[in-house]
Amino acid sequence: MKKSLISVLCLILCLCLWAAPALAFNNYAVDVDALKAVEQQDTFNVKITRKTVTDKANGDFNNPDILAFEVTNGSDAAIAQIVIALVAHDAEGKAQQIQSAGLSAISMNMGTDARRLTEITFTPAGASAGAVFTLSQPCDHGRFTGVRAIVKEYTTESGETIANPLFDEWQEEALGRPTHILD
């Protein structure tokens, strides 16, 4: 009797874990090609020029991989802080989180349908005018197959914050076009 009860409980747990991604936070459709088209219009002077992910480069059990952004500072000022907005997606074009919080996050994510971008604030080293530098973030590459990203804004060493004028358009596309004009 105990073995069959344990078997049933294990089966229920497996079904819950299997169904969790379908119910998980941020599981909406992303038009990756439309995002790429918006990014190609970006004339902002600080740009992400390359994205890479290195598997098993981090010691964190939940986030063992490293997502890296190569950024080109085409401005005439050194950068003290930079904010990168991103949306990760799976092979089917569904938005995914880049990091895993482990099994404890499943109960928090079930039934949530909020659309949220990931925004990461970096304090880069060597981000002088004209420099190319790399920023990195721990991630769980098993959660996504691709990432679309844009520089949302940067702050110069003198304290001036400069926003990317294309960000609002990129954000609307990255969130799966949730805004509907009614009038």
MDTraj code that builds the backbone (N, CA, C; nanometers):
import mdtraj as md
import numpy as np

residues = "MET LYS LYS SER LEU ILE SER VAL LEU CYS LEU ILE LEU CYS LEU CYS LEU TRP ALA ALA PRO ALA LEU ALA PHE ASN ASN TYR ALA VAL ASP VAL ASP ALA LEU LYS ALA VAL GLU GLN GLN ASP THR PHE ASN VAL LYS ILE THR ARG LYS THR VAL THR ASP LYS ALA ASN GLY ASP PHE ASN ASN PRO ASP ILE LEU ALA PHE GLU VAL THR ASN GLY SER ASP ALA ALA ILE ALA GLN ILE VAL ILE ALA LEU VAL ALA HIS ASP ALA GLU GLY LYS ALA GLN GLN ILE GLN SER ALA GLY LEU SER ALA ILE SER MET ASN MET GLY THR ASP ALA ARG ARG LEU THR GLU ILE THR PHE THR PRO ALA GLY ALA SER ALA GLY ALA VAL PHE THR LEU SER GLN PRO CYS ASP HIS GLY ARG PHE THR GLY VAL ARG ALA ILE VAL LYS GLU TYR THR THR GLU SER GLY GLU THR ILE ALA ASN PRO LEU PHE ASP GLU TRP GLN GLU GLU ALA LEU GLY ARG PRO THR HIS ILE LEU ASP".split()
xyz = np.array([
    [0.0821, -0.1191, 0.0000],
    [0.0000, 0.0000, 0.0000],
    [0.0867, 0.1258, 0.0000],
    [0.1935, 0.1265, 0.0841],
    [0.2823, 0.2421, 0.0906],
    [0.3525, 0.2643, -0.0428],
    [0.3966, 0.1546, -0.1069],
    [0.4663, 0.1677, -0.2341],
    [0.3751, 0.2260, -0.3416],
    [0.2496, 0.1850, -0.3439],
    [0.1594, 0.2391, -0.4451],
    [0.1269, 0.3856, -0.4177],
    [0.1173, 0.4247, -0.2921],
    [0.0936, 0.5639, -0.2564],
    [0.2132, 0.6498, -0.2970],
    [0.3327, 0.5990, -0.2691],
    [0.4543, 0.6706, -0.3082],
    [0.4631, 0.6804, -0.4598],
    [0.4263, 0.5746, -0.5302],
    [0.4280, 0.5761, -0.6763],
    [0.3304, 0.6797, -0.7316],
    [0.2117, 0.6866, -0.6743],
    [0.1118, 0.7834, -0.7183],
    [0.1610, 0.9250, -0.6908],
    [0.2188, 0.9487, -0.5739],
    [0.2717, 1.0808, -0.5412],
    [0.3847, 1.1206, -0.6360],
    [0.4710, 1.0263, -0.6670],
    [0.5798, 1.0532, -0.7614],
    [0.5250, 1.0852, -0.8997],
    [0.4212, 1.0126, -0.9420],
    [0.3595, 1.0387, -1.0709],
    [0.2972, 1.1783, -1.0736],
    [0.2290, 1.2169, -0.9675],
    [0.1685, 1.3505, -0.9595],
    [0.2765, 1.4584, -0.9641],
    [0.3851, 1.4381, -0.8896],
    [0.4955, 1.5333, -0.8912],
    [0.5539, 1.5466, -1.0311],
    [0.5743, 1.4345, -1.0987],
    [0.6291, 1.4375, -1.2345],
    [0.5349, 1.5117, -1.3293],
    [0.4053, 1.4883, -1.3177],
    [0.3091, 1.5590, -1.4020],
    [0.3108, 1.7085, -1.3751],
    [0.3221, 1.7461, -1.2484],
    [0.3300, 1.8889, -1.2142],
    [0.4552, 1.9526, -1.2731],
    [0.5681, 1.8843, -1.2631],
    [0.6926, 1.9373, -1.3176],
    [0.6878, 1.9440, -1.4697],
    [0.6220, 1.8465, -1.5311],
    [0.6092, 1.8443, -1.6760],
    [0.5205, 1.9587, -1.7242],
    [0.4132, 1.9873, -1.6512],
    [0.3184, 2.0908, -1.6911],
    [0.3651, 2.2311, -1.6534],
    [0.4573, 2.2429, -1.5610],
    [0.4988, 2.3744, -1.5108],
    [0.5445, 2.4704, -1.6196],
    [0.6245, 2.4277, -1.7188],
    [0.6660, 2.5241, -1.8207],
    [0.5484, 2.5842, -1.8973],
    [0.4443, 2.5076, -1.9200],
    [0.3290, 2.5604, -1.9915],
    [0.2538, 2.6633, -1.9086],
    [0.2633, 2.6536, -1.7780],
    [0.1936, 2.7450, -1.6891],
    [0.2845, 2.8555, -1.6374],
    [0.4090, 2.8492, -1.6757],
    [0.5096, 2.9353, -1.6144],
    [0.5007, 3.0800, -1.6599],
    [0.5524, 3.1631, -1.5754],
    [0.5695, 3.3055, -1.6004],
    [0.6420, 3.3275, -1.7325],
    [0.5984, 3.4269, -1.8069],
    [0.6646, 3.4700, -1.9297],
    [0.6549, 3.3723, -2.0459],
    [0.5579, 3.2856, -2.0478],
    [0.5480, 3.1882, -2.1564],
    [0.4535, 3.2398, -2.2650],
    [0.4916, 3.3482, -2.3327],
    [0.4119, 3.4073, -2.4399],
    [0.4933, 3.4049, -2.5685],
    [0.4267, 3.4201, -2.6808],
    [0.4936, 3.4143, -2.8110],
    [0.5725, 3.5423, -2.8387],
    [0.6938, 3.5231, -2.8876],
    [0.7820, 3.6338, -2.9260],
    [0.8116, 3.6188, -3.0746],
    [0.7957, 3.7269, -3.1491],
    [0.8287, 3.7262, -3.2912],
    [0.9764, 3.7656, -3.3039],
    [1.0614, 3.6654, -3.3061],
    [1.2071, 3.6868, -3.3060],
    [1.2507, 3.7654, -3.4294],
    [1.1927, 3.7362, -3.5459],
    [1.2306, 3.8075, -3.6681],
    [1.1931, 3.9556, -3.6597],
    [1.0765, 3.9855, -3.6020],
    [1.0358, 4.1259, -3.5861],
    [1.1302, 4.1985, -3.4906],
    [1.1731, 4.1308, -3.3840],
    [1.2692, 4.1912, -3.2912],
    [1.4018, 4.2193, -3.3611],
    [1.4479, 4.1251, -3.4400],
    [1.5728, 4.1452, -3.5147],
    [1.5602, 4.2660, -3.6079],
    [1.4439, 4.2807, -3.6721],
    [1.4223, 4.3930, -3.7637],
    [1.4274, 4.5264, -3.6885],
    [1.3694, 4.5308, -3.5686],
    [1.3757, 4.6533, -3.4881],
    [1.5208, 4.6810, -3.4488],
    [1.5922, 4.5781, -3.4066],
    [1.7312, 4.5951, -3.3647],
    [1.8191, 4.6450, -3.4795],
    [1.7880, 4.6063, -3.6028],
    [1.8669, 4.6512, -3.7178],
    [1.8481, 4.8001, -3.7444],
    [1.7395, 4.8579, -3.6933],
    [1.7145, 5.0015, -3.7089],
    [1.7845, 5.0837, -3.6002],
    [1.8422, 5.0166, -3.5027],
    [1.9008, 5.0846, -3.3865],
    [2.0235, 5.1658, -3.4267],
    [2.0148, 5.2969, -3.4078],
    [2.1271, 5.3862, -3.4372],
    [2.1870, 5.4429, -3.3078],
    [2.1468, 5.3863, -3.1953],
    [2.1985, 5.4310, -3.0660],
    [2.3499, 5.4141, -3.0656],
    [2.4214, 5.5063, -3.0019],
    [2.5677, 5.5038, -3.0088],
    [2.6338, 5.4012, -2.9171],
    [2.5574, 5.3341, -2.8323],
    [2.6105, 5.2233, -2.7520],
    [2.5269, 5.1010, -2.7873],
    [2.5922, 4.9992, -2.8432],
    [2.5196, 4.8835, -2.8970],
    [2.5792, 4.7511, -2.8523],
    [2.4914, 4.6528, -2.8457],
    [2.5351, 4.5144, -2.8274],
    [2.5739, 4.4643, -2.9659],
    [2.6985, 4.4234, -2.9801],
    [2.7460, 4.3798, -3.1113],
    [2.7587, 4.2278, -3.1220],
    [2.7492, 4.1605, -3.0069],
    [2.7594, 4.0140, -3.0090],
    [2.7059, 3.9591, -2.8782],
    [2.6371, 3.8440, -2.8860],
    [2.5891, 3.7731, -2.7670],
    [2.6391, 3.6300, -2.7749],
    [2.6883, 3.5786, -2.6621],
    [2.7308, 3.4391, -2.6574],
    [2.6850, 3.3775, -2.5256],
    [2.6746, 3.2471, -2.5243],
    [2.6483, 3.1753, -2.3996],
    [2.7521, 3.0640, -2.3907],
    [2.8121, 3.0533, -2.2749],
    [2.9112, 2.9495, -2.2510],
    [2.8540, 2.8536, -2.1476],
    [2.8350, 2.7303, -2.1879],
    [2.7784, 2.6294, -2.0989],
    [2.8797, 2.5864, -1.9939],
    [2.8305, 2.5656, -1.8756],
    [2.9069, 2.5139, -1.7608],
    [3.0304, 2.5979, -1.7292],
    [3.0157, 2.7306, -1.7377],
    [3.1266, 2.8202, -1.7069],
    [3.1102, 2.8870, -1.5709],
    [3.0030, 2.8532, -1.4997],
    [2.9742, 2.9135, -1.3702],
    [2.9543, 2.8020, -1.2679],
    [2.9904, 2.8274, -1.1449],
    [2.9806, 2.7254, -1.0411],
    [2.8451, 2.7149, -0.9740],
    [2.7485, 2.7990, -1.0118],
    [2.6161, 2.7976, -0.9508],
    [2.5369, 2.6792, -1.0051],
    [2.4822, 2.5967, -0.9154],
    [2.4071, 2.4779, -0.9562],
    [2.2848, 2.5144, -1.0398],
    [2.2101, 2.6181, -0.9983],
    [2.0890, 2.6572, -1.0690],
    [2.1168, 2.7348, -1.1977],
    [2.2264, 2.8070, -1.2037],
    [2.2612, 2.8886, -1.3197],
    [2.4064, 2.8630, -1.3572],
    [2.4314, 2.7462, -1.4184],
    [2.5705, 2.7039, -1.4416],
    [2.6387, 2.7661, -1.5627],
    [2.5653, 2.8437, -1.6413],
    [2.6178, 2.8947, -1.7673],
    [2.6394, 3.0462, -1.7594],
    [2.7087, 3.1008, -1.8581],
    [2.7361, 3.2450, -1.8620],
    [2.6877, 3.3021, -1.9949],
    [2.6000, 3.4030, -1.9852],
    [2.5535, 3.4786, -2.1003],
    [2.6393, 3.6043, -2.1072],
    [2.7027, 3.6283, -2.2222],
    [2.7926, 3.7437, -2.2358],
    [2.7464, 3.8343, -2.3492],
    [2.7608, 3.9646, -2.3265],
    [2.7260, 4.0664, -2.4244],
    [2.8523, 4.1445, -2.4585],
    [2.8889, 4.1476, -2.5853],
    [2.9955, 4.2354, -2.6305],
    [2.9285, 4.3674, -2.6668],
    [2.9754, 4.4754, -2.6064],
    [2.9144, 4.6072, -2.6253],
    [3.0181, 4.7011, -2.6845],
    [2.9752, 4.7807, -2.7820],
    [3.0613, 4.8812, -2.8427],
    [3.0132, 5.0186, -2.7982],
    [3.1045, 5.0940, -2.7371],
    [3.0732, 5.2296, -2.6933],
    [3.1112, 5.3251, -2.8054],
    [3.0131, 5.3604, -2.8873],
    [3.0359, 5.4533, -2.9970],
    [3.0135, 5.5983, -2.9571],
    [2.9956, 5.6210, -2.8270],
    [2.9742, 5.7582, -2.7794],
    [3.1094, 5.8248, -2.7545],
    [3.1050, 5.9524, -2.7200],
    [3.2284, 6.0247, -2.6901],
    [3.2522, 6.0372, -2.5393],
    [3.1847, 5.9518, -2.4612],
    [3.1990, 5.9560, -2.3152],
    [3.2227, 5.8159, -2.2591],
    [3.2893, 5.8103, -2.1462],
    [3.3067, 5.6832, -2.0756],
    [3.1742, 5.6471, -2.0079],
    [3.1465, 5.5186, -2.0014],
    [3.0214, 5.4705, -1.9433],
    [3.0456, 5.4230, -1.8007],
    [2.9650, 5.4759, -1.7085],
    [2.9733, 5.4348, -1.5684],
    [2.8743, 5.3231, -1.5371],
    [2.7600, 5.3246, -1.6076],
    [2.6561, 5.2239, -1.5840],
    [2.5788, 5.2028, -1.7139],
    [2.5338, 5.0792, -1.7340],
    [2.4586, 5.0465, -1.8553],
    [2.3457, 4.9506, -1.8173],
    [2.2294, 4.9706, -1.8798],
    [2.1145, 4.8826, -1.8576],
    [2.0846, 4.8116, -1.9890],
    [2.0850, 4.6793, -1.9822],
    [2.0522, 4.5978, -2.0983],
    [1.9174, 4.5319, -2.0718],
    [1.8270, 4.5451, -2.1687],
    [1.6973, 4.4772, -2.1622],
    [1.7041, 4.3577, -2.2558],
    [1.6454, 4.2464, -2.2133],
    [1.6497, 4.1274, -2.2966],
    [1.5246, 4.0436, -2.2791],
    [1.5005, 3.9638, -2.3803],
    [1.3978, 3.8609, -2.3734],
    [1.4623, 3.7332, -2.4269],
    [1.4554, 3.6293, -2.3467],
    [1.5054, 3.4983, -2.3884],
    [1.3874, 3.4198, -2.4438],
    [1.4144, 3.3273, -2.5340],
    [1.3065, 3.2478, -2.5927],
    [1.3534, 3.1057, -2.6168],
    [1.2554, 3.0157, -2.6258],
    [1.2875, 2.8764, -2.6569],
    [1.2781, 2.8562, -2.8089],
    [1.2988, 2.7330, -2.8535],
    [1.2993, 2.7025, -2.9967],
    [1.1637, 2.7289, -3.0617],
    [1.0573, 2.7279, -2.9831],
    [0.9231, 2.7527, -3.0355],
    [0.8862, 2.9010, -3.0327],
    [0.9788, 2.9879, -2.9895],
    [0.9525, 3.1303, -2.9853],
    [0.8728, 3.1749, -2.8640],
    [0.8721, 3.0959, -2.7581],
    [0.8038, 3.1327, -2.6345],
    [0.9048, 3.1973, -2.5404],
    [0.8643, 3.3100, -2.4805],
    [0.9535, 3.3817, -2.3894],
    [0.9854, 3.2958, -2.2678],
    [1.1100, 3.3030, -2.2243],
    [1.1575, 3.2247, -2.1104],
    [1.2449, 3.3118, -2.0213],
    [1.2604, 3.2706, -1.8974],
    [1.3533, 3.3393, -1.8093],
    [1.4941, 3.2894, -1.8384],
    [1.5936, 3.3747, -1.8115],
    [1.7313, 3.3313, -1.8366],
    [1.7912, 3.2599, -1.7163],
    [1.7317, 3.2811, -1.6004],
    [1.7857, 3.2187, -1.4805],
    [1.6851, 3.1251, -1.4178],
    [1.7368, 3.0286, -1.3456],
    [1.6538, 2.9340, -1.2730],
    [1.6687, 2.9588, -1.1245],
    [1.5569, 2.9541, -1.0547],
    [1.5603, 2.9665, -0.9091],
    [1.5479, 2.8288, -0.8442],
    [1.5502, 2.7236, -0.9250],
    [1.5390, 2.5886, -0.8722],
    [1.3939, 2.5465, -0.8572],
    [1.3719, 2.4329, -0.7945],
    [1.2379, 2.3781, -0.7792],
    [1.1467, 2.4667, -0.6964],
    [1.2002, 2.5449, -0.6049],
    [1.1164, 2.6293, -0.5202],
    [1.0430, 2.7349, -0.6001],
    [1.0897, 2.7672, -0.7196],
    [1.0263, 2.8714, -0.8001],
    [0.9026, 2.8215, -0.8736],
    [0.8845, 2.6905, -0.8848],
    [0.7729, 2.6381, -0.9621],
    [0.6397, 2.6841, -0.9045],
    [0.6229, 2.6750, -0.7755],
    [0.4956, 2.7140, -0.7168],
    [0.4707, 2.8635, -0.7321],
    [0.5769, 2.9448, -0.7321],
    [0.5601, 3.0886, -0.7484],
    [0.5207, 3.1231, -0.8916],
    [0.5647, 3.0450, -0.9891],
    [0.5436, 3.0782, -1.1289],
    [0.4133, 3.0236, -1.1854],
    [0.3575, 2.9219, -1.1256],
    [0.2388, 2.8585, -1.1823],
    [0.1207, 2.9541, -1.1782],
    [0.0532, 2.9659, -1.2921],
    [-0.0654, 3.0480, -1.3006],
    [-0.0367, 3.1956, -1.3233],
    [0.0886, 3.2346, -1.3352],
    [0.1229, 3.3744, -1.3559],
    [0.1412, 3.3979, -1.5050],
    [0.0782, 3.5021, -1.5574],
    [0.0932, 3.5270, -1.6997],
    [0.1497, 3.6655, -1.7294],
    [0.2128, 3.7254, -1.6314],
    [0.2712, 3.8581, -1.6510],
    [0.3804, 3.8522, -1.7570],
    [0.3827, 3.9548, -1.8405],
    [0.4872, 3.9662, -1.9418],
    [0.5899, 4.0637, -1.8883],
    [0.7097, 4.0144, -1.8696],
    [0.8165, 4.0982, -1.8155],
    [0.9457, 4.0724, -1.8905],
    [1.0165, 4.1805, -1.9135],
    [1.1494, 4.1684, -1.9715],
    [1.2495, 4.1556, -1.8587],
    [1.3627, 4.1020, -1.8908],
    [1.4735, 4.1014, -1.7965],
    [1.5547, 4.2265, -1.8236],
    [1.5807, 4.3033, -1.7192],
    [1.6678, 4.4202, -1.7306],
    [1.7842, 4.3997, -1.6355],
    [1.9041, 4.4124, -1.6886],
    [2.0246, 4.3911, -1.6094],
    [2.1058, 4.5201, -1.6105],
    [2.1427, 4.5669, -1.4917],
    [2.2246, 4.6874, -1.4787],
    [2.3680, 4.6446, -1.4500],
    [2.4587, 4.6938, -1.5304],
    [2.6005, 4.6624, -1.5161],
    [2.6794, 4.7894, -1.4850],
    [2.7868, 4.7728, -1.4122],
    [2.8863, 4.8776, -1.3918],
    [3.0123, 4.8278, -1.4618],
    [3.0282, 4.8643, -1.5891],
    [3.1362, 4.8055, -1.6675],
    [3.2731, 4.8642, -1.6362],
    [3.3726, 4.7813, -1.6557],
    [3.5119, 4.8263, -1.6463],
    [3.5624, 4.8447, -1.7892],
    [3.6428, 4.9454, -1.8117],
    [3.7032, 4.9660, -1.9434],
    [3.6044, 5.0105, -2.0494],
    [3.5024, 5.0870, -2.0110],
    [3.3995, 5.1299, -2.1065],
    [3.4230, 5.2739, -2.1508],
    [3.5463, 5.3047, -2.1828],
    [3.5797, 5.4407, -2.2282],
    [3.5221, 5.4642, -2.3676],
    [3.5226, 5.5894, -2.4099],
    [3.4716, 5.6251, -2.5429],
    [3.5433, 5.5423, -2.6496],
    [3.4646, 5.4818, -2.7388],
    [3.5208, 5.4017, -2.8467],
    [3.5581, 5.2596, -2.8098],
    [3.5465, 5.2233, -2.6838],
    [3.5883, 5.0903, -2.6380],
    [3.4857, 4.9824, -2.6725],
    [3.5364, 4.8616, -2.6850],
    [3.4534, 4.7419, -2.6957],
    [3.4787, 4.6635, -2.5681],
    [3.3727, 4.6306, -2.4959],
    [3.3882, 4.5614, -2.3683],
    [3.2826, 4.4520, -2.3554],
    [3.3042, 4.3610, -2.2609],
    [3.2144, 4.2471, -2.2425],
    [3.1505, 4.2529, -2.1051],
    [3.0205, 4.2259, -2.1029],
    [2.9429, 4.2171, -1.9798],
    [2.8875, 4.0752, -1.9723],
    [2.8853, 4.0175, -1.8535],
    [2.8373, 3.8798, -1.8436],
    [2.7415, 3.8612, -1.7271],
    [2.6556, 3.7595, -1.7414],
    [2.5492, 3.7306, -1.6467],
    [2.5343, 3.5794, -1.6337],
    [2.5297, 3.5257, -1.5104],
    [2.5006, 3.3828, -1.4953],
    [2.3617, 3.3517, -1.5501],
    [2.3461, 3.2334, -1.6063],
    [2.2175, 3.1945, -1.6629],
    [2.2033, 3.0429, -1.6619],
    [2.0864, 2.9970, -1.7008],
    [2.0593, 2.8543, -1.7185],
    [2.0233, 2.8351, -1.8650],
    [2.1220, 2.8022, -1.9468],
    [2.1026, 2.7898, -2.0910],
    [2.0015, 2.6816, -2.1262],
    [1.9758, 2.5898, -2.0366],
    [1.8747, 2.4874, -2.0594],
    [1.7336, 2.5432, -2.0655],
    [1.7154, 2.6670, -2.0223],
    [1.5829, 2.7302, -2.0203],
    [1.5504, 2.8028, -2.1513],
    [1.6499, 2.8302, -2.2355],
    [1.6264, 2.9092, -2.3565],
    [1.7215, 2.8664, -2.4669],
    [1.6844, 2.9010, -2.5908],
    [1.7717, 2.8720, -2.7052],
    [1.8257, 2.9986, -2.7695],
    [1.7602, 3.1119, -2.7439],
    [1.8043, 3.2381, -2.8019],
    [1.7731, 3.3549, -2.7115],
    [1.8413, 3.4663, -2.7380],
    [1.8218, 3.5886, -2.6604],
    [1.8231, 3.7065, -2.7569],
    [1.7268, 3.7954, -2.7416],
    [1.7258, 3.9228, -2.8117],
    [1.7508, 4.0280, -2.7052],
    [1.8362, 4.1232, -2.7327],
    [1.8740, 4.2216, -2.6307],
    [1.9032, 4.3563, -2.6945],
    [1.8881, 4.4608, -2.6133],
    [1.9136, 4.5974, -2.6585],
    [1.9645, 4.6787, -2.5392],
    [2.0472, 4.7775, -2.5671],
    [2.0892, 4.8706, -2.4620],
    [1.9713, 4.9644, -2.4382],
    [1.9165, 4.9615, -2.3184],
    [1.8043, 5.0479, -2.2832],
    [1.8532, 5.1898, -2.2553],
    [1.9609, 5.1999, -2.1791],
    [2.0174, 5.3303, -2.1447],
    [2.1567, 5.3113, -2.0873],
    [2.2298, 5.4206, -2.0843],
    [2.3593, 5.4182, -2.0166],
    [2.3779, 5.5504, -1.9441],
    [2.4651, 5.5477, -1.8452],
    [2.4974, 5.6669, -1.7675],
    [2.6455, 5.6942, -1.7856],
    [2.6773, 5.8188, -1.8194],
    [2.8171, 5.8564, -1.8387],
    [2.8843, 5.8749, -1.7028],
    [3.0151, 5.8830, -1.7037],
    [3.0883, 5.9060, -1.5794],
    [3.0539, 6.0407, -1.5164],
    [3.0052, 6.1350, -1.5974],
    [2.9652, 6.2659, -1.5436],
    [2.8239, 6.2633, -1.4854],
    [2.7540, 6.1479, -1.4966],
    [2.6220, 6.1329, -1.4358],
    [2.5048, 6.1538, -1.5292],
    [2.5279, 6.1808, -1.6561],
    [2.4189, 6.2005, -1.7517],
    [2.3657, 6.0647, -1.7983],
    [2.2348, 6.0458, -1.7870],
    [2.1720, 5.9220, -1.8339],
    [2.1152, 5.9456, -1.9726],
    [2.1517, 5.8582, -2.0666],
    [2.1093, 5.8718, -2.2055],
    [2.0285, 5.7473, -2.2416],
    [1.9016, 5.7691, -2.2782],
    [1.8096, 5.6601, -2.3099],
    [1.8098, 5.6306, -2.4593],
    [1.7923, 5.5046, -2.4920],
    [1.7834, 5.4623, -2.6306],
    [1.6431, 5.4957, -2.6814],
    [1.6303, 5.5833, -2.7834],
    [1.4986, 5.6217, -2.8331],
    [1.4208, 5.5067, -2.8976],
    [1.4882, 5.4000, -2.9341],
    [1.4235, 5.2847, -2.9962],
    [1.3683, 5.1863, -2.8927],
    [1.4014, 5.2075, -2.7653],
    [1.3651, 5.1093, -2.6633],
    [1.2148, 5.0835, -2.6554],
    [1.1317, 5.1859, -2.6585],
    [0.9868, 5.1639, -2.6451],
    [0.9326, 5.0740, -2.7562],
    [0.9768, 5.0967, -2.8783],
    [0.9338, 5.0115, -2.9906],
    [0.9841, 4.8686, -2.9717],
    [1.1099, 4.8549, -2.9305],
    [1.1676, 4.7222, -2.9079],
    [1.0923, 4.6507, -2.7955],
    [1.0637, 4.7236, -2.6891],
    [0.9939, 4.6643, -2.5746],
    [0.8550, 4.6128, -2.6137],
    [0.7813, 4.6893, -2.6905],
    [0.6471, 4.6465, -2.7352],
    [0.6575, 4.5153, -2.8124],
    [0.7561, 4.5067, -2.9001],
    [0.7751, 4.3836, -2.9771],
    [0.8219, 4.2692, -2.8872],
    [0.9124, 4.2984, -2.7951],
    [0.9672, 4.1955, -2.7062],
    [0.8620, 4.1391, -2.6112],
    [0.7621, 4.2180, -2.5792],
    [0.6542, 4.1718, -2.4914],
    [0.5421, 4.1037, -2.5697],
    [0.5615, 4.0814, -2.6984],
    [0.4630, 4.0113, -2.7789],
    [0.3477, 4.0977, -2.8253],
    [0.3718, 4.2282, -2.8379],
    [0.2731, 4.3257, -2.8822],
    [0.1452, 4.3221, -2.7988],
    [0.1555, 4.3450, -2.6669],
    [0.0375, 4.3367, -2.5810],
    [-0.0517, 4.4612, -2.5831],
    [-0.0038, 4.5713, -2.6405],
    [-0.0801, 4.6957, -2.6381],
    [-0.1736, 4.7017, -2.7593],
    [-0.2997, 4.7319, -2.7303],
    [-0.4004, 4.7426, -2.8374],
    [-0.4594, 4.8837, -2.8317],
    [-0.4581, 4.9528, -2.9436],
    [-0.5145, 5.0883, -2.9506],
    [-0.6653, 5.0737, -2.9702],
    [-0.7417, 5.1343, -2.8791],
    [-0.8868, 5.1189, -2.8814],
    [-0.9587, 5.2367, -2.9443],
    [-0.8978, 5.3509, -2.9525],
    [-0.9645, 5.4697, -3.0111],
    [-0.8992, 5.5088, -3.1406],
])
top = md.Topology()
chain = top.add_chain()
for i, resn in enumerate(residues, 1):
    res = top.add_residue(resn, chain, resSeq=i)
    for name in ("N", "CA", "C"):
        top.add_atom(name, md.element.get_by_symbol(name[0]), res)
traj = md.Trajectory(xyz[None], top)
